[in-house]
Each structure stands twice: as C-alpha cells, then as structure tokens.
Amino acid sequence: MRIGDAAAATGTTPRALRFYEQRGLLLPPRTASGQREYGPREIARVRLVRQLLALGLTVEDVAGCADRLDLLEGDALPPYGSPGCTGGTGVVQRRIAALNDEIGRLTRLRDRLAATVPEPGRSVGR
C-alpha cells in the first residue's frame, strides 16, 4: 500500500511516516519508481512506534532501540519480563527517571505559585 493508505491504516499522517523514516524508525521498501511501499510488517512497526511514543518515550528513545523493534512480534508491546522485553538498554528506566525529575520540578513550581495566592478568608499582606 502507498503512504496515504498506510497513514490511514495506522491513524497517523503521511508527514509522520516520512518523519519516522527520516529518524530511522521505519524503513519501507521502495518500488522501482522510488515510491514507498508499506506492507503488514511496516504497518505493525508504525503501530508499535506510536504505542511507544504514546507511553511517553521520545523519538530519540525509540530511535535508540529501533534496530531491536523487529524482535517484538506483531504490533503490541509484550508484557514486562517476557521474551523480547528482557535485557533492555535501560531506555524505559531513563525515561521514567526523567519524568520523575520533571514531576518534581513541576511540583516545586506549583507549590511556589500556590504560596503566592492567599488562602480563602485571608487577605494578601497579612
């Protein structure tokens, strides 16, 4: 199938598919005339990439393990600890640590902002 059909089948856009290809997440074969050709394997990979991105991984995170995405079967992530999910590179652990850092930063920012708002029944300056 062509790029427009592949985009529709995966719930994305042709532009996103080109971006995934540019970043090394997807390598669709080309026809003799140079057009991208998407088959079931490429469709499954796009769905997997979109799942990983939806879970909070960045494009860079996924690109760092793109050479191993084909080890996963189908277009669904395996449960943690199952074959294809062991011996990872720590991508998920690093993303969780980064998210925890960001949550901490945002919590401190929220607390500082909340401290500037008077409590109900209390005026500013007291």
SULWOBEL-V977174 format. One line per field, one symbol per residue. psi: psi as a letter, one per 20 degrees, with the letter a starting at -180 (. if undefined). burial: b if it has 16 or more other ideal C-beta (glycine too) atoms within 10 Angstrom, else e. A space follows every 50 residues. Layout:
# SULWOBEL-V977174
psi = ???
burial = ???
This chain:
# SULWOBEL-V977174
psi = qrhghggghjkaqhggghggghjjipmqrqrhjjqqopahghghgggggh gghhiiqrhgghhhjhiihihqqbkqqqqpirpijrkrjjggghgggggg ghggghggggggghiipqqpjpqqi.
burial = bebeebbeebebeeebbeebeeeebbebeeeeeeebebeeebbbbbbbbb ebbeeebebebbebbbeebeebeebeeeeeeeeeeeeeeebbeebeeeee eeeeeeeeeeeeeeeeeeeeeeeeee
